[in-house]
């Protein structure tokens, strides 16, 4: 179903991400890290973003936390690209699920 895999026969930068998040949700941290190392980092970021938004809603923060979203998205895309390149070079891309 992945267009990149269909065209290039390579896993895309997010390949295995959903499966890694499911494993993380089950408490299987090592398996999650093996499938996609950025899943834990993104889960933590989402939780922190949710907590900051709640703090703003309750008046504990002066500025809306969504002003950091563009920078966070850019940094995550950069991290995904670097992780994908390292996994491509080291032949550790996950198999298709």
Order of alpha helices (4+ residues) and beta strands (2+ residues): alpha-alpha-alpha-alpha-alpha
